Amino acid sequence: MDALRSVAEWPVDHAAVGVVRAGPSDGAPLSAPDGTVATVGTTDRTFPWASVTKPATALAVLVATEEGTLSLDEPAGPPGSTVRHLLAHASGLGPDVGPPLDAPGASRIYSNAGYLVLARLLAERSGVPFADYLAAGVLEPLGMTCTSLSPDPTSGGAAAGLAGPLADLLALAHELAVPTLISTETHAVATSVQFPGLGGVLPGFQRFEPCDWGLGVEIRGHKQPHWTGTANSPATFGHFGRSGSFLWVDPQAGMLCAGLSDRTFGLWAVRAWPALADAVLAEWAGLGSVASGTRGASRTPEPGAEHRSTRHV
């Protein structure tokens, strides 16, 4: 994929990026991913994921809700907050451990502390240490055997402690695109806006009204500037981390993209990631048009293989 050639120009020592087709480019429901369209960089090199850990933690919590261990709307965190509030950064807790900064449901405050509360609650209810529950409930079933959780001295493991290779990050992105661990109904809730209308700051960027989030993933909506591309649909969801990691799923385009690097998120990423996303989507749209013209209605081509503070991301 020609679009990935730009990764070689990133101001990093090492990077790995992958693009996967996950459905038709017509907004139809995503099907099982057809496989990796292209990768660049070493797919088995371990990188820290930072806050891209949060979608994996959220998946573990959602698995627990389907098992009956937890409920999305049970009390958790500050008075008036629920598991749903915590997953959607709407509990009122601040970025770091401490007293609430606002009432639950009043604003969108990006909160590492909220994910620590979720991890403790899941461990208490299940009787299994959170790292073990995450491994058994998410990492192992998805074949993410080279990814592990270690405590982050600032934010804690459940918020930012995963490290692993691109191959495993793509496996997580596959699951976020087309669920196998949770039901389609739960997945639809997780990837739709929770507590609509809440304003808040997208770390590393600015305040948005609204600042939309699902359960464990950010919903792109109409935010601009943004870390995804201008060509990404408003339905795009995903996450990025301060370690220079990202993943996004665009259900309208039927594509997902994930990347890892060894340089902390900053102005370079604000410039490079959206340009990459736009190039990927433009190239795929062109390939789809060619395939449509040569195969009738078919849209299944086989292509060949620094900024504001981001310490809470």
GISUL-V283157 format. One record per residue. N is the residue number from 1. RES is the residue in one letter. BURIAL is 1 if it has 24 or more other C-alpha atoms within 12 Angstrom, else 0. D_CENTER is the distance of its C-alpha to the mean C-alpha in Angstrom with 2 decimals. Layout:
BEGIN
{{N & RES & BURIAL & D_CENTER} {N & RES & BURIAL & D_CENTER}}
END
This chain:
BEGIN
{{1 & M & 1 & 22.51} {2 & D & 1 & 24.15} {3 & A & 1 & 21.12} {4 & L & 1 & 19.83} {5 & R & 0 & 23.13} {6 & S & 1 & 21.99} {7 & V & 1 & 19.83} {8 & A & 0 & 23.27} {9 & E & 0 & 24.05} {10 & W & 1 & 21.23} {11 & P & 0 & 22.95} {12 & V & 0 & 21.55} {13 & D & 0 & 23.44} {14 & H & 1 & 20.90} {15 & A & 1 & 17.77} {16 & A & 1 & 16.28} {17 & V & 1 & 14.40} {18 & G & 1 & 14.18} {19 & V & 1 & 14.31} {20 & V & 1 & 14.67} {21 & R & 1 & 16.55} {22 & A & 1 & 15.42} {23 & G & 1 & 18.14} {24 & P & 1 & 20.80} {25 & S & 1 & 20.39} {26 & D & 0 & 22.01} {27 & G & 0 & 19.54} {28 & A & 0 & 20.76} {29 & P & 0 & 18.66} {30 & L & 1 & 16.60} {31 & S & 1 & 18.56} {32 & A & 0 & 18.06} {33 & P & 1 & 16.67} {34 & D & 1 & 19.82} {35 & G & 1 & 18.77} {36 & T & 1 & 17.72} {37 & V & 1 & 19.28} {38 & A & 1 & 19.39} {39 & T & 1 & 18.30} {40 & V & 1 & 19.69} {41 & G & 1 & 20.23} {42 & T & 0 & 20.65} {43 & T & 1 & 18.25} {44 & D & 1 & 19.62} {45 & R & 1 & 19.61} {46 & T & 1 & 17.82} {47 & F & 1 & 15.72} {48 & P & 1 & 14.28} {49 & W & 1 & 10.50} {50 & A & 1 & 11.16} {51 & S & 1 & 8.57} {52 & V & 1 & 5.72} {53 & T & 1 & 8.16} {54 & K & 1 & 7.40} {55 & P & 1 & 5.27} {56 & A & 1 & 8.23} {57 & T & 1 & 10.61} {58 & A & 1 & 9.93} {59 & L & 1 & 10.66} {60 & A & 1 & 13.74} {61 & V & 1 & 14.83} {62 & L & 1 & 14.60} {63 & V & 1 & 16.59} {64 & A & 1 & 19.00} {65 & T & 1 & 19.52} {66 & E & 0 & 20.51} {67 & E & 0 & 22.78} {68 & G & 0 & 24.38} {69 & T & 0 & 23.66} {70 & L & 1 & 21.84} {71 & S & 1 & 21.78} {72 & L & 1 & 19.27} {73 & D & 0 & 22.21} {74 & E & 0 & 24.09} {75 & P & 0 & 24.86} {76 & A & 1 & 22.67} {77 & G & 1 & 22.66} {78 & P & 1 & 25.11} {79 & P & 0 & 27.77} {80 & G & 0 & 26.58} {81 & S & 1 & 22.91} {82 & T & 1 & 21.26} {83 & V & 1 & 18.38} {84 & R & 1 & 16.80} {85 & H & 1 & 17.47} {86 & L & 1 & 15.90} {87 & L & 1 & 12.56} {88 & A & 1 & 12.62} {89 & H & 1 & 14.00} {90 & A & 1 & 17.31} {91 & S & 1 & 19.53} {92 & G & 1 & 21.36} {93 & L & 1 & 20.62} {94 & G & 1 & 20.24} {95 & P & 1 & 17.93} {96 & D & 1 & 20.31} {97 & V & 0 & 22.49} {98 & G & 0 & 25.32} {99 & P & 0 & 26.73} {100 & P & 1 & 24.86} {101 & L & 1 & 24.83} {102 & D & 1 & 25.02} {103 & A & 0 & 25.69} {104 & P & 1 & 23.02} {105 & G & 1 & 21.85} {106 & A & 1 & 23.49} {107 & S & 1 & 20.72} {108 & R & 1 & 17.06} {109 & I & 1 & 17.13} {110 & Y & 1 & 14.05} {111 & S & 1 & 15.09} {112 & N & 1 & 14.66} {113 & A & 1 & 17.87} {114 & G & 1 & 16.61} {115 & Y & 1 & 14.39} {116 & L & 1 & 17.57} {117 & V & 1 & 19.49} {118 & L & 1 & 17.31} {119 & A & 1 & 17.76} {120 & R & 1 & 21.47} {121 & L & 1 & 21.91} {122 & L & 1 & 20.44} {123 & A & 1 & 22.66} {124 & E & 0 & 25.64} {125 & R & 0 & 25.40} {126 & S & 1 & 24.78} {127 & G & 0 & 27.11} {128 & V & 0 & 24.73} {129 & P & 0 & 23.21} {130 & F & 1 & 19.49} {131 & A & 1 & 18.86} {132 & D & 1 & 21.06} {133 & Y & 1 & 19.48} {134 & L & 1 & 15.98} {135 & A & 1 & 17.74} {136 & A & 0 & 19.88} {137 & G & 1 & 17.55} {138 & V & 1 & 14.37} {139 & L & 1 & 14.94} {140 & E & 0 & 18.43} {141 & P & 0 & 18.18} {142 & L & 1 & 15.48} {143 & G & 0 & 17.74} {144 & M & 1 & 15.58} {145 & T & 1 & 18.94} {146 & C & 1 & 18.53} {147 & T & 1 & 15.70} {148 & S & 1 & 16.98} {149 & L & 1 & 16.48} {150 & S & 1 & 18.80} {151 & P & 0 & 19.44} {152 & D & 0 & 18.49} {153 & P & 0 & 21.69} {154 & T & 0 & 20.18} {155 & S & 1 & 17.34} {156 & G & 1 & 17.75} {157 & G & 1 & 16.06} {158 & A & 1 & 13.95} {159 & A & 1 & 12.28} {160 & A & 1 & 12.13} {161 & G & 1 & 14.32} {162 & L & 1 & 12.84} {163 & A & 1 & 14.36} {164 & G & 1 & 14.72} {165 & P & 1 & 15.26} {166 & L & 1 & 13.57} {167 & A & 1 & 15.01} {168 & D & 1 & 13.14} {169 & L & 1 & 9.69} {170 & L & 1 & 10.73} {171 & A & 1 & 11.88} {172 & L & 1 & 8.65} {173 & A & 1 & 7.35} {174 & H & 1 & 10.84} {175 & E & 1 & 10.57} {176 & L & 1 & 7.77} {177 & A & 1 & 10.16} {178 & V & 1 & 13.33} {179 & P & 1 & 13.65} {180 & T & 1 & 16.34} {181 & L & 1 & 15.93} {182 & I & 1 & 16.02} {183 & S & 0 & 18.12} {184 & T & 0 & 17.40} {185 & E & 0 & 18.55} {186 & T & 1 & 16.12} {187 & H & 1 & 13.21} {188 & A & 1 & 14.72} {189 & V & 1 & 14.87} {190 & A & 1 & 11.31} {191 & T & 1 & 10.15} {192 & S & 1 & 13.14} {193 & V & 1 & 14.17} {194 & Q & 1 & 15.45} {195 & F & 1 & 18.50} {196 & P & 0 & 18.98} {197 & G & 0 & 20.66} {198 & L & 1 & 19.56} {199 & G & 1 & 19.67} {200 & G & 1 & 18.06} {201 & V & 1 & 17.06} {202 & L & 1 & 13.81} {203 & P & 1 & 14.24} {204 & G & 1 & 15.69} {205 & F & 1 & 16.74} {206 & Q & 0 & 18.88} {207 & R & 0 & 19.53} {208 & F & 1 & 18.73} {209 & E & 0 & 20.69} {210 & P & 1 & 18.77} {211 & C & 1 & 15.40} {212 & D & 1 & 13.45} {213 & W & 1 & 10.75} {214 & G & 1 & 10.28} {215 & L & 1 & 10.11} {216 & G & 1 & 7.25} {217 & V & 1 & 5.11} {218 & E & 1 & 7.03} {219 & I & 1 & 9.46} {220 & R & 1 & 11.05} {221 & G & 1 & 14.52} {222 & H & 1 & 17.23} {223 & K & 1 & 16.08} {224 & Q & 0 & 17.98} {225 & P & 0 & 17.72} {226 & H & 1 & 14.02} {227 & W & 1 & 11.86} {228 & T & 1 & 11.49} {229 & G & 1 & 14.93} {230 & T & 1 & 17.70} {231 & A & 1 & 17.90} {232 & N & 1 & 14.46} {233 & S & 1 & 15.29} {234 & P & 1 & 14.76} {235 & A & 1 & 12.97} {236 & T & 1 & 10.02} {237 & F & 1 & 6.66} {238 & G & 1 & 3.13} {239 & H & 1 & 3.33} {240 & F & 1 & 6.45} {241 & G & 1 & 9.11} {242 & R & 1 & 12.85} {243 & S & 1 & 13.74} {244 & G & 1 & 12.96} {245 & S & 1 & 9.68} {246 & F & 1 & 6.86} {247 & L & 1 & 5.14} {248 & W & 1 & 5.91} {249 & V & 1 & 8.00} {250 & D & 1 & 11.28} {251 & P & 1 & 13.33} {252 & Q & 1 & 16.36} {253 & A & 1 & 16.58} {254 & G & 1 & 15.73} {255 & M & 1 & 13.65} {256 & L & 1 & 10.43} {257 & C & 1 & 10.16} {258 & A & 1 & 8.91} {259 & G & 1 & 11.00} {260 & L & 1 & 12.54} {261 & S & 1 & 15.63} {262 & D & 1 & 18.26} {263 & R & 1 & 18.53} {264 & T & 1 & 17.09} {265 & F & 1 & 15.13} {266 & G & 1 & 17.92} {267 & L & 1 & 19.87} {268 & W & 0 & 19.66} {269 & A & 1 & 15.89} {270 & V & 1 & 16.43} {271 & R & 1 & 18.96} {272 & A & 1 & 17.72} {273 & W & 1 & 14.13} {274 & P & 1 & 15.23} {275 & A & 1 & 18.37} {276 & L & 1 & 16.71} {277 & A & 1 & 14.60} {278 & D & 1 & 17.88} {279 & A & 1 & 19.85} {280 & V & 1 & 17.74} {281 & L & 1 & 17.92} {282 & A & 1 & 21.59} {283 & E & 1 & 22.55} {284 & W & 1 & 21.04} {285 & A & 1 & 22.79} {286 & G & 0 & 25.94} {287 & L & 1 & 25.76} {288 & G & 1 & 25.27} {289 & S & 0 & 28.30} {290 & V & 0 & 30.38} {291 & A & 0 & 29.56} {292 & S & 0 & 30.41} {293 & G & 0 & 33.69} {294 & T & 0 & 34.68} {295 & R & 0 & 33.58} {296 & G & 0 & 34.31} {297 & A & 0 & 31.48} {298 & S & 0 & 29.35} {299 & R & 1 & 25.97} {300 & T & 1 & 25.18} {301 & P & 1 & 26.09} {302 & E & 0 & 25.83} {303 & P & 1 & 25.14} {304 & G & 0 & 26.00} {305 & A & 0 & 24.29} {306 & E & 0 & 22.65} {307 & H & 0 & 20.89} {308 & R & 0 & 20.77} {309 & S & 0 & 19.89} {310 & T & 1 & 16.38} {311 & R & 1 & 17.38} {312 & H & 1 & 15.22} {313 & V & 1 & 11.83}}
END
